[in-house]
Amino acid sequence: MIHLTPTHTVRSGSNLAFAEGRAEFQRNGCLKLSGLVDPTLLRQLQSALDRSEFYERAHEGIGVELCAAPGALTSALEFMLNDPILFGLIADLTGCSAIGCFEGRVYRLSPATGHHDSWHDDVGEDRLVAMSINLGREPFEGGLLQIRRADSPVIVRAVANPTPGDAVIFQIDPAYRHRVGPLTGAVPRTACAGWFRSSPDFQTLLQDKLSLAGQNASDRA
């Protein structure tokens, strides 16, 4: 339904298919976007991924992962995903309010390393819809996106996303919790994950990041 190419965002498929996707999101609170990333673009991103440095990052009370340091890959994704055309298509599919920016990170969960993700809700910071894009070179096993109600341990949705270039979008709702389940094979799970936010707009987001980077540089001087 949506494809990201090296030059622009494209809506594909029939109006009926798009309407069915919208209905599925409204019904389930999540939707698989198969082939979101064009194969040529995916190869370019994976090449940048191979050159990226990762550091271990702990999210207090949530989990531990490897996170890609800022560089060519993260910059390319930031500009690619902050596309007004993409914003309009996501808003149309999900019924969310107007999107101001996308903010995310590239992370990796490796099997048998202690990397994990615990139940959380992502509510706050004007987040509307979450998205995870599989950037790996090989399909991984396990690592399902699991969703449950906040007041029940019963998992109501479990979405597999093992295919490189595919994505999953899901709603941010205080009534629900989500996590990435355990990996069961030997292949790590590498993804770009983040949120479509109502505010700030992308220009303001960039300005805030530049100001923070400048402040950090001054603190190290």
N, C-alpha and C positions, 0 to 999 in steps of 0.2 A: 504493500500500500504506500509506503514511503521509502525512497531510496536516496542515500547520500552519495553523490559522485564527487570526483576531484574538483568539479567546478560549481556545482549547484545542487539544490535539493529538488527532488522530483516526486510528484504524486503519481502513482501508477495503479492499474486495476480499474475495475468498473465502479460506478457509483453504488451499485448494489454491494460489492465487496467492502467498500468503505463503510457503508451503512451497517453491514453485518459486524464489522470490526467495532464500530461505535456501540452497537448493541451488546456485544460480548464484554466490552470494557464496563459498561453500565451494569451488566449482570454480575460480573465476576470481580470487578475492581482491578483487573490486570489484563494485559493483552500482549501476545507474542508478535513481534515485528520481524518476520522472516526476511532475510536479505536486506536489512536496513542499510548496511555498508556495501557499496559497489565493490566487486572483486578487485578492480584496479586500485581503488582507494584503500581497500583493506591491506593489500600487499605493501603499499607505501607506509601505512601506519605500522604494520608489523616490522618493516625495515627500521623505522624510527624506534620502535619498541626494543629491538635487538641492541640498539645503541644506548638505551636509557639506563640510568643508574637507579637502583631501588634501595630504600632504607626501611628498617623495621619500624612500624608505627603501631602504637597501642591506643585504642579508643577506650577510654576509661569506662568500665562497666559493660562494654559491648564486645570487644574482640581485639585480636592482634593480626596484622597483615604486613605484607611488603607494599610500600607505596612508591610510585615513580617520582623521582625528583623533577622539579620544573625543567623543561627543555623543549626540544623541537616537537616531541610527541604531544606533550601536554598543551603547548601553545597551538598546534594545529587543531587539536580536538576542541579547544576552547573557542576558536574562531569558527570552526565548522559547525558546532552545535549551537552557537548563538546567531542563528540565521532566522530572520523574521518569517521566512516561508515555512521553515520547520516549526516555529512557534505556532503559526496559524493552523497547520495540519494537526499538531498535537492537541491544541485547544479544541479543534473540531472533533477529533476522535474521542476525547475524554470529557468534553463539556466543562472544562475548567475555565476560570476567568483569564483575562489577558495575561500573557507571559512577558516578563521583563527581561529575564536572562536565564541561562543555564549555567550552573556551577557544579563541578565535579572533580574527580580525581581518577587516576589509573592505579589499580591495586592488583595484588596477586596473593592468592591463597595456595600454599604448597602442601601436599599431603604429608602426614607424619612429621610435621615440624612444630606443632603447637599453634599454628594459625587457626583462628576460629572466628565465628560471628554469632552473637547472642541475640535474643529477641529484643527489638527496639521499635520505635515508631517514626522517627525522623520528623516529628511535628515541630514547627517553629521556623523562624527566619523566612517567613512568607513562602514556604515550599508548597507546591501544588501537586506535582506529579513526579515520581521517581523514574529513572531509567537506568538500565544496565545493558552495556553492549559487550558482547564476547569478542575480545581481541586476540585470543590465542591462536596458535597455528594448528593444534590438534584438538579434537573433541575430548572433553574431560568427562569423568564418571562421577555421579553423585552431584553434590554442590547445587541442589535444587533451591530455588527461591520458595520459601515456605511462608504461608500467611495464616494467622489465626486471629480470632477475636481477642480483645484485651482481657475479657472476663472468662476465657475458657482455654484450656490447654489443647483443645482439639484443632488439628491443622485442617483448614477449610480449602486451601489451595496449595498445590505443589507444582511449580512450573520448572521444567527442564529447559536449559538454554545451552546445550553443548556445542552448537554449530558456530564456527567463527563467522562474524559478520552479522549474526542475528542479535536481536535486542528484545528486552521485555520492559514494558512500562506498567506502572502500578500506582494506585492512588495513595496519597498521604492522608491518613484519617486517624484521629486519636482513639477511635473505637477498635483499631486493629494493630497488630504487631507483625513484624516480619523478620526473617533472618535468612542467611545462606546456610543450608544444611551441610553436614560433613561430606568431604570428598571421599570416594571409595576406591579410586584407581590411583595410578602413578602420575597422571598428567595434572599440572597446576591449573588453577582457574584464574585467568587474567582478564580483567574487564575495565572498561571505563564506566564509572557509576556516579550518579549525581542527581540533581533535582532541577526541574523547571520551576522558577520562582516568579512570583508576581512583581517583586521589586528586590533590588534596584534594577534599573535598566543596565544594559551591557556596558555602556560607556562609564557609568558610575562605578560599576563593579571593577572595571579595569583601573580606574583612578584610585579606588580604595586599595587595590592590590599594590599599585605602584607606591602609594604613600606608605603602606605597611613595609614594603621592601626597603624603601628609603630609611624608615625608622630603624629597621633591623640592622641595616648597614651602619647607621650612626651609632647604634648601641655597641657594635663590634669594634668600632674605630677606637 
